Structures are given as structure tokens and as C-alpha cells.
Amino acid sequence: MSRLLASRRRVFVSALGLLLALDVGRSILGRLGYAHPTATWQPDPAVYADLTWPPGADLAADVPLGRRVYAQRCAVCHGPDGRGNGPAAPSLIPRPRDFTLGQFKYKSTAAGQPPTEADLMHVVANGLAASAMPYWRDILDSVETRAVVAYVKSMSRGFERPAPAPLAVPPRAAPTAASIARGRALFTAKGCIACHGPDGRARVVLKDAKGYPVVSRDLTAPWTFRGGSEPEQIWLRLTTGLAPGPMPSFAATTTAAERWDLVNYVASLTRIAPWAPGGKLDGPGQQADRVQRGEYLVHAEMCGLCHTAINRTGIYRADDFYLAGGMRVGIYPHGMYVSRNLTSDRATGLGMWTEEQIANAIRNGRSPKRVLSPHAMPWIFLHALSQDDARAIASYLKALPPVRNEVPAPLHYGVVETVVAKVVAGLPAAGPTLLSYADGNFGQTTTGPPRDLGQRILVDAQWLTLLLGAVLFFFAGPPERRLPHGARGWLKLSAAVVGIILLGVIGGVLYATPTLRIIPPEQIAGGIDRTIPQLDPARFASPERAALAARGRYVFSVASCAMCHGSDGSGGLKISWKPFGTLWVRNISPDSGSGIGAWSDAEIARAIRAGVSRDGRALHWQGMTWDHASNWDEEDIRAVIAYLRAIPPVRHAVPAPRAPAPDDCAVYSFWVTPSAVPGCR
């Protein structure tokens, strides 16, 4: 010690060397500390099954046509064995049909009877309105459709019996005031209000035969009726029921004439569609109940993409770990982050947060303890959420069942490496080249030492080194030289101290950028909002169409559309992961050559909510998040389409996707800078 104190230079060099060694230790820990998850999850294949990509690529050449079509077109939702256990199923509400049960909702046969072949052919060809079940009539010919229907029928013993005859639908009773009044009375007497509410709009969350959520239909919005809104179809739904859903058959408790009265009453509830003259947006995104609106927004938005852990092929652990966080997000040079537990658990989730604090974190990136990185938590896009919608999301999150999952603090690299890398990347955003999202849970479901303990020790050791170094520096050297002599000496000392403090402040600012509380969130997020095209209401044919497109811009901004496809919709960013290969985000601007200008509205809607491209190519749910987008209401889907039709076209050819290859990334990687090279390069 005496030798160290003999010279201030020795103290300075020793302290600096120790600081740099600890800093190197932090950089090493930043790479290795969260290298492996604390737990991995692999579902029972009977519940959720992994799938080769592209679908059907693992089939032999001589596989029968029906099985091949099923594997290519149906298995991603319904599962390879038809149990409703496809890898995209966890996010879908309602869940895909379990074909092995032999129960089908939209049919023309009596309750308890299997559908006719014509029923199944109709559903395959035309799909189910406003749902994740797409139409295939432009992709599958009649031979392929009949073959896949035969294959689906082979999955259930219910089709071994002779084919039932379709029900005869009697002529409709005239929708007179008397008929509607009788229907209204039956609506109450038969218990319809328990699920649909007295006004037909309750949207109650119920359970199907397997315990999965089903939302009761808003009867004022016939454009959302899956089996069609024609009076005859509604009469059939009342007659046959919607097994395996909770909607029963009323064939045994009502007469055919009474069911027509019910049909007439339901038809009388119809409100004007938002896109029609005199209509207004009034779907689940506008409902007054905050918890219900928040539930709708969360299930359709990007929350689940990062805050729900996934398995090795991208299946969400949504049944028992929904929004419990734990996904590792790599953002060089900012650090390694782990997504937050958003459940109501008081110890590890948001149970102790107020709704205002949650809304502030969502919109402004301000949590009670720190500023959230806009690269890890895309609040710069969510800033466009209205305060009321943010509060609605907060209300729903507070209502979630608690799940214990202790999420560690972000691991940051050493100060020197971080500052240099951020300067090289370009200030003030210091944008990363790519974002990586790892499968598995990087949180802790049991008690134990926190995963970021090593970082805490290294950071504390650096502060201790600075403190001890300053003290030793003062006492080092001959006693007569420890304090300056004269005014000039004191001036030099003051200048040196000020310089060191200023250098530390500058370094601290660079190290923390862009998560600085002094920067207003409006200033950061405003740069994003200004680049998303605004639309002039005067250019639309009616105020209703203008309002629809304005809502579309809102959804485009706060969902993952703008984040992935770019503010102008031109796309082009690369994603690479071994389960699906390399793909480039599509150009969704209305350019007719390189965008979606030549697509029909129905084709755009099918891609958004069912993951089927115009040419029939299957879109991976982790590449195009259609499994979440399928939960958008029909009003919001049409609003997005109206907005995409109206934004300026951008000529930008995007490379075609490439099937999985050995050089794809082992960890899901999303490039935020242009790259036309396939694979993890």
C-alpha cells in the first residue's frame, strides 16, 4: 500500500486499470449472463404440434392428394392430426376446429349430426366471414377441395354413419312488428340475453367444449356472422346450434315459426355499417367497458409477441404463461433485455402498479424505476394510442390471473464498449443492426439469487473503485503536495475536477442514450408519427369512408404494421430464423407492381387474418403476425385496408422468401437496417 501511495500516478493508473478490467467483465457478462434460458417449454403434440416449414415440405412425393393439401393449407391451424393443435392455434380466438370430434358449427344438418359433404365443401371454398378461416376457392380447384374434405372426414368416426340429409328450411315469416315483438320476448325467455346481453352486444367471453375462449357475437353487426348473415343461415344456427361452442340448438325448445321470429328480432338489431352512409365505428375497439376493450386490444396488438414465451419453433405458451414475459431481446449495443411480466402478480408482475403507471409505460416508455428502451419496448409506436385506450389495456392487464415469473434487469455491456459502439452506430438513437428474440423463459419462476446479480456486483465494484481511487489519490504522494499552493494551483485543481465531472456527465449521457428522462417522450415518438402518412378527409367519397381510413391509420400505427413494414408500408426488412428460413417484410403500399395495389380487399383481409398470400403461399405466424391480427374485428380490418388503399404507393421490390437453410439464425433475428443477403449475415 505504501508503494501505491508513493505516487498519485500509480494510484490513477491502478484505479483506471481496475475500472477497465471491471468494464471488460461487464461486456463479457452482457454476452454470457443470459446466454441460456432458465427453462424451455415444449408442448404436448396433442395440444400444440411443431410443423415443418413450409408446410408439407416433409411429405413424400406419393402422399395422397387430400393429405398433401391438408398439410399445406390446414395443418398450421388445425394441426398435423386435425386436433386443432396447429402451431398458430394458441393466439386464435376462437381456437381452430378439432376435426377428430366430428363437430362442425356451420352446417345444414340437425344438431348432433355431422355436416354434409356440401357443407364442408362450401366452408373450404368460401371460408368463414371475419375469421381466421380463409376462403380457398381461388387457390384450390374442385378436385383438391373434394380431396381435402375427404381427408378431414377420415379424422372422425362420426362420418362412418350414412350421410344425413340437410334440414328443410321453411319459408321466412314476414318481419312484421308483431313477429319482431314475439322474437324479442323469446330472446329473453330462452336466455339469449345471458350471452348476448339485452341489446345483443354483450360480447361475453365463454368457453368451448375444450375450455378455450369464445366471444359471443355482437348481433348488431351481421358482417361478423361467420356462417353468413342471410336469414336462412341465422335460422339454421338457431336450429343446429354451434357445437362445440357454447351456443345450443333451440330445435327442441322452439318451433320453426318461433325461430323465424327470433331471426326477425335479431335482424331488427342491425346497426348501420361504419362504411355505409350514416354509419359509425362502434366495434369492440370502441366499447365503453375498459377491461373488455383492453382485452380486445391486447389480443390483437403486439403485446403477446414479446411478452409471451415461445418454444423452439415459435409456438406461444399462451394457455398458462400468457403475458408472463421472460423472452430475451438482444439489442446491441444497448444490452440484453428480458420482456416484462405483464400479469397481475404482485411480486413479479404489474400487481403493485397503478393503471396510470402502466399506461405511462405503454405510451411514454416511463416505468416507475427507469426509462424503457424504445428498441426493446416499442413505445414510440404505442405513443399513438389514445390515453383512454392505454388505460383500457392497463385495466385488462390488472385483471389478468397472476403468474409468478421474476424478470431480471437488462444486462448492459461495459461503459467504454457501449459508448464507442453507440457513437459509431450514430447518435442520438444509436440504432442497432438487428433485434433478436430468443425462445424459452429467461425469467425465474422460483425464488433464488437474481439473474442480474453479477452485473450488480460489477457495477458496485466500479463505483467503489472510483470512490477509493479518489480517496487514495488525495492521500498519495508527499504530504506537502497533497493540496495546491496559491490561487493558480487551486484554479488548476478546480478546472481538473470540473473537467472530470463534465467528462463523466457526457459519458453517462452517451451511455444512457436514448433512455434519458430529460428528453420528452413526445419529442422521440413524434418523429415516428410524422412519417406515417396523414390523409386528407376531403379526398374520400363520404365522411364515413374518411373516418374508416383514419381509424385504419390508428391501427396501422399502434399494431406492428408500421414497426415492421415501415411508416410508408414499403417493407423490405429481413427476418431470419431456422424454423422458417429467411424472409423479407412485404411491401404493403398500394403500388400495383411491387406492393398490394393489384390485390382485392378480400385478398388483403385473408393475408392479414389467415396468413395466406395472394398466390396461396403460407405466411409464417412469426413472420407475419396474422395469428394475433386474426383477432382484429371486421371494422378494424376494413379500416386498415381503407388506409392502405389511400397511402402513397411506393415502388420497392422485396426479395422472395427463402426456405430454411443451414446459415439461418439460430435465434429469431429481425434486421432493422437493410440487408438483401439471406441467412444470418
Order of alpha helices (4+ residues) and beta strands (2+ residues): alpha-alpha-alpha-alpha-alpha-alpha-alpha-alpha-beta-beta-alpha-alpha-alpha-alpha-beta-beta-alpha-alpha-alpha-alpha-beta-alpha-alpha-alpha-alpha-alpha-beta-beta-alpha-alpha-alpha-beta
